[in-house]
Amino acid sequence: MGRLTVKGLSKVYGESSAAGSVTALQNVSFEVPDNQFCSILGHSGCGKTTLLNIAAGFEKPTSGSVMVDGEPIRTPGWQNTMIFQDYALFPWASVADNIAFGLEMKNMPRHKRLDTTQYFIGLVGLKGFENKYPHQLSGGMRQRVAIARALAVRPQLLLMDEPFAALDAQNRAFMQDELVRIWQREPKTVMLVTHSIDEAIKLSDCIAVMTRRPGRVKEFIQVELPRPRDEDDAAYLKLKRKLRDLIHDEMEEQ
């Protein structure tokens, strides 16, 4: 299970600082059902990454909570794994060893660890690259390793911080399709931070559109489009216009 509940979440930095405080998030609330894909969409500085870091257990909220199945997230752990934009792979470890790292931390027996690692290598399309090192891989392949490593521990919540931002447009579109394929094979509750309206529509069951700082949920939108999604479909284009208007309104209000 992995029902995600964000309830009354606020984060203030520098409350005790003489330079003054900064409110990054203010009373953010929304819910994502088990195994659904949610994107957090908004401009830089709206608190998207702060929200993700709290959900990962990297930061503490000032008030409110992020919960999975009613249990507040307080510390990092295999239950809530993160995929970063810069891959965050161990350069001295092979593809297989990178993927197996979390399984070792869970004290999984060696034979099960090997089986699980091979399964996820196959799932993300890296068969034949098990013994390669990160510097020998393309950006897209490195991100596949990061996805496999995050999924191998069977988390309740998968967190993604603009995972494809460093890729060129063609590879980014391909990896978005691959992510949907992998997620459909290994369903998880996912929270993705993105600046891209098209990426949010293409991947998501729901989208939280954030205001400018202090970040609040401007609108929480359910995406009812069937997968795979056609960017030329009238319903797709209608939703894209709506999201673009919501984001544009935030720029106008600055």
C-alpha positions, 0 to 999 in steps of 0.5 A, spaced: 500 500 500 502 507 499 496 512 499 500 519 500 496 524 504 499 531 505 496 535 510 496 542 512 504 542 510 508 548 512 515 550 511 519 556 514 526 557 513 530 561 518 525 563 523 530 564 528 535 568 523 536 575 524 536 576 517 528 574 517 525 568 515 522 565 508 516 561 508 517 556 502 510 552 503 504 554 506 498 549 508 499 544 503 494 539 503 492 533 497 491 526 497 494 521 492 491 514 492 495 508 492 499 506 486 497 513 482 502 518 479 502 525 481 506 531 479 508 537 482 508 543 477 510 550 478 515 555 477 522 555 480 522 557 488 515 555 489 517 549 494 516 543 489 523 540 491 522 542 499 515 538 499 519 532 495 525 533 501 520 533 506 516 527 503 523 523 503 525 525 510 530 529 508 527 535 512 522 536 517 516 540 516 515 546 520 507 544 521 503 539 518 505 532 515 506 528 509 503 521 511 503 514 507 497 510 509 496 514 515 504 514 518 508 520 518 514 520 514 520 522 519 526 519 516 529 517 510 528 510 508 527 504 503 520 505 504 520 512 500 526 512 495 528 518 491 531 519 484 535 525 483 536 529 476 543 528 477 543 520 477 546 520 484 550 513 482 556 510 485 561 511 480 566 506 483 560 501 483 557 497 477 550 497 474 549 491 478 552 493 484 548 500 484 542 496 483 543 491 489 546 497 494 539 498 497 538 490 497 544 489 501 542 495 506 535 491 507 540 485 509 536 481 503 540 474 502 545 474 497 541 469 492 535 473 493 539 479 492 542 477 485 535 474 483 532 481 484 537 485 481 537 481 475 529 482 474 530 489 475 536 490 470 531 486 465 525 491 467 529 497 465 532 494 459 539 494 461 541 486 460 548 486 457 550 492 461 550 489 468 558 490 469 559 497 466 560 503 470 556 509 470 561 513 466 561 508 461 553 509 460 549 515 457 545 519 461 538 515 459 542 509 461 544 512 468 537 514 469 535 507 468 540 504 473 537 510 478 530 507 477 532 500 477 535 501 484 529 505 487 524 500 485 528 494 487 527 495 494 520 495 493 518 502 496 511 504 498 513 511 495 517 513 489 519 520 489 522 524 483 526 530 482 526 532 475 529 526 473 529 527 465 531 535 466 538 533 464 536 529 457 535 532 450 528 532 448 528 526 444 531 522 450 527 525 455 520 523 451 523 516 450 525 516 458 518 518 459 515 513 455 519 508 459 517 510 465 510 509 464 512 502 462 516 500 468 511 503 472 505 499 469 509 493 470 511 495 478 506 500 480 508 505 486 505 511 488 509 516 485 510 524 486 514 527 481 517 534 481 517 538 474 517 544 470 514 541 464 507 541 463 507 536 457 511 531 462 506 532 467 500 531 463 504 525 459 505 521 466 500 523 471 494 521 474 493 527 478 497 534 478 498 539 484 499 546 481 503 550 486 503 558 487 509 562 487 512 562 494 510 561 499 508 555 495 500 553 496 496 548 492 493 553 487 489 547 483 489 539 484 487 536 477 485 529 476 488 527 469 482 523 466 486 521 459 487 514 457 494 512 456 498 512 452 497 519 451 496 523 444 499 530 444 494 532 439 488 529 442 483 535 443 482 533 451 490 533 452 490 540 448 485 543 453 488 540 459 495 543 457 491 550 455 488 550 462 495 548 466 499 554 462 493 559 464 494 557 471 502 557 471 501 564 467 497 567 472 502 566 477 507 570 473 502 575 472 501 576 479 508 577 481 
